[in-house]
Amino acid sequence: MIHKTWEEGNTIKKIECVHANAKKYIVNRVLTPGKVYDVKNETDEFYFIIDNTGKIGGFFKDYFKEV
C-alpha cells in the first residue's frame, strides 16, 4: 500500500518528457513532450510520476530523459 503515499512523498529526481508516441497505449493525453515531471518512485523499467491528470502514473523510461 506504499503507492498510496507517493503523491505526498519526496521527489527522487526530475525528468523531461521527450515524446508521447506510444506503440501500444495512449499516453499523449497524460504526458506533454517538453514538460518536466517529478519522479516519485522508480523501477528498472518504469518511472512513477504525477502526470497531467494530477494522479500517479507509471510510464516506460524511454519517454523521458533526466534533467
Secondary structure, DSSP 8 states (H G I E B T S, - for coil): -GGGGTTTS---EEEEE-----SSS--TTT--TT-EEEEEEE-SSEEEEE-TTSSEEEEEGGGEEE-
